Structures are given as C-alpha cells and as structure tokens.
Amino acid sequence: MNRNHVILILLLTVIVLIFYPVLKNNKEVGLDDESAHLELEKFKKTEEVFSSRRNAITIAAGIVEPAVVSVNVIKTQIVKRRHSLFFGFYDEVPYSIQGIGSGVIFSKDGFIITNAHVVEGATEIKVILTDTRQFDAKVIGIDTGHDIAVIKIEGANLPFALFGDSDELIIGEWAIALGNPYGFLIKDSKPSVSVGVISAINRDFAENKDGKIYRHMVQTDAAINQGNSGGPLVNVYGEIIGINTFIFSESGGSIGLGFAIPVNAVKKSTRELIEFGKIRQIWFGFKVQEINPLIASHLKLKSLDGVLVNYIQRNSPAAKAGLQERDIINEINKNMIKDTRDAELAVFDISVGDSIDFVIIRDGKEQKLNLKAVEFK
C-alpha cells in the first residue's frame, strides 16, 4: 500500500466521523415523524410565535371585516335592435346587466358607503354580509362628482366600521384594503384583504369622461382589484381612512397604483346625502377668467398666476363678502391658484355652511376676504 492510498483512507475516515452524527440524527428525526410534529405544534403555541402572527394588521382587519359587504346590482340598459334588414328600422329593448362592487356599513342603522359608479342606474341592489345574510338595499343618495353613494339596508345587529381622519395620514404608514369582488360567484362571503402602505396623499386628477372629479386622493400600493370599488381602506386601528375607487393598470389587475377617496371628503358627502338626499349646489355669485399677457399688461401685473374676477352678481355671497370685479384671486382656502382649473378644484369640496377664505390682489395690494357658502335656490 503506497503513501497516496494511506492518505485517501485517512481522508475517508475523517469524513465519516464528521458526517455520521448528522446523518444519524436526520435519520432518527425522519423515522419519528410524530415527535417532530409534536415539537412543531409546541413551537407554534409559544407566546413569541403567536404574538408575531397576531399583529396590528390582523387585528385591524378583524375589526372592520364584518362591516365589509358585497354590493350586487342589476342595471338595465336600452339596446337598439335592428328591426328590418333592408329598411334600417330599429326598436329599443331593455337589457339587464349584472355588476359587482363592495361597500362598508358605517352605521348601526344600516347605512352603507359605496362608489357612485357601482350603483348608478341600478334597478335592483342586493347586499351580502360576511355572515351570509342578504338584504335588498335602497339608494339614499348619489354624489356623482365625488363618486360616492349611500345605500341602506334594514336589519338587526348589523356590524359597522368607524371613520378615521384622512388629514392625519402619514406617507409610509400601513394601509389595509378590503373588498368583496366575488359576490354570488363564491360561497364564502368573507372579504379579501390586501396590505400595503400610504404611497402618497392629495393626488388630484382631471375630470374624467363620466364627469367625476377625483381630488385629494389617497394613493396606496395595497392591491385593489376589480370588484373592490367601494370597499374601505383602513389604518392599523381598523378605522376607515378612504373608499377604494380606481387603479392605474394596463392589464386590469393591480400594479401597486391604487387610489381611494379620503374619508374626510366621504364624511361630508354622506352627511349631505343622508340629510338631504343629494349634494346641495353652492351659490357663489361670481365668475372668473384666466390671466393672459394682455390682461397682465393692462393691469400692470407681474405674473400670470391667479384668476381675474370678471363678474359679480348683485346681493350674492361674493358681493356680501366684498369681492369686486378686477380682483385677482391668488389663494382659496390656502390652495394656491394659478388658473381657472385650480380655482374650480379649490371650491369643489365646499359644502353649504363652509367658510371660504380668499387672498386677493386689489390695486396692487394683498387683501383677505371670507365668504360663507350658501345653497343655490
């Protein structure tokens, strides 16, 4: 036996001595599956592991989950049908379309918030609770502009969620989106839950083709999918901080760009809809136009920012507040005004009874005015 053989034998001996205990232990564990299972169950029940599973997010989801509902609607559309192949005559026939959305009960009396686009034009609304109870719902009021609707069901021992304060949101804090996008499609009526963070606040969007204006929107990367419209976005306290409304997506699925109507705007709309059945129109009594270079030169203005007051209605709230023609409005309720779109958005969330603060320029001097919003009649 030469020297190389001796070295090889020694190496094999060392390897066996090192790995034999490991192989022996693994074999023993494999042979005793019941003991391993018992050890795992014991580990699961330790306080540290249980505490790590049941955290603020799971508690918040559990608090609000019973109040999340599925909103199933039947809408009737009138479809033109060709009556004659040769003469081009048409008749109109009703066609029923089923839609699905989500909502959240916010009152023990059975008031439910959802999106306006979920229930607009509905001839029948069926609400399904997480405990499988089903109710027919009636529309209390629709705020088309804000895309908010209030519907109501009649029932006993109804769960409900509480409102939070969207003005206190912190970018980066946890956000939990809930909704029930399946309706009658699955037997389990529990809502789906997705978790993310508050990605941004105060996102403004131009008026869409349906006439809805989304202002001060809450952006989140918590997954919001089709059918989740009208469901709540909640914080770690289980409070509603927004109503899930739409996503940006090319495929139709969530890509982490979801948007919710802030709950403070929702609260204003729901109060109006419950008390008056509609959003009361505000009477301002003035009109404005954008400032172009010609106007700026004529009025000796240093900037094109702001809007020019070009009409004041007699005895209107604007006239009583002291607003005059040729005033330049630079600020409305601390919102900087650069053009007419800024001015429209600044007063979009105003409700009857609200106070509106203006910062204007008159004869080259800055002034502050206050207008009380009253209902247009």
Secondary structure as GFF3:
##gff-version 3
##sequence-region A 1 377
A	DSSP	alpha_helix	3	31	.	.	.	ID=ss1
A	DSSP	alpha_helix	33	44	.	.	.	ID=ss2
A	DSSP	alpha_helix	47	53	.	.	.	ID=ss3
A	DSSP	alpha_helix	56	64	.	.	.	ID=ss4
A	DSSP	three_ten_helix	65	67	.	.	.	ID=ss5
A	DSSP	beta_strand	68	82	.	.	.	ID=ss6
A	DSSP	beta_strand	90	105	.	.	.	ID=ss7
A	DSSP	beta_strand	111	114	.	.	.	ID=ss8
A	DSSP	alpha_helix	116	119	.	.	.	ID=ss9
A	DSSP	beta_strand	122	128	.	.	.	ID=ss10
A	DSSP	beta_strand	134	136	.	.	.	ID=ss11
A	DSSP	beta_strand	138	143	.	.	.	ID=ss12
A	DSSP	beta_strand	148	152	.	.	.	ID=ss13
A	DSSP	three_ten_helix	166	168	.	.	.	ID=ss14
A	DSSP	beta_strand	174	179	.	.	.	ID=ss15
A	DSSP	three_ten_helix	183	185	.	.	.	ID=ss16
A	DSSP	beta_strand	192	203	.	.	.	ID=ss17
A	DSSP	beta_strand	217	220	.	.	.	ID=ss18
A	DSSP	beta_strand	232	234	.	.	.	ID=ss19
A	DSSP	beta_strand	240	247	.	.	.	ID=ss20
A	DSSP	beta_strand	258	262	.	.	.	ID=ss21
A	DSSP	alpha_helix	263	276	.	.	.	ID=ss22
A	DSSP	beta_strand	282	283	.	.	.	ID=ss23
A	DSSP	beta_strand	286	290	.	.	.	ID=ss24
A	DSSP	alpha_helix	293	298	.	.	.	ID=ss25
A	DSSP	beta_strand	307	312	.	.	.	ID=ss26
A	DSSP	alpha_helix	317	321	.	.	.	ID=ss27
A	DSSP	beta_strand	328	332	.	.	.	ID=ss28
A	DSSP	beta_strand	335	336	.	.	.	ID=ss29
A	DSSP	alpha_helix	340	346	.	.	.	ID=ss30
A	DSSP	beta_strand	355	362	.	.	.	ID=ss31
A	DSSP	beta_strand	365	372	.	.	.	ID=ss32
A	DSSP	beta_strand	374	375	.	.	.	ID=ss33
###
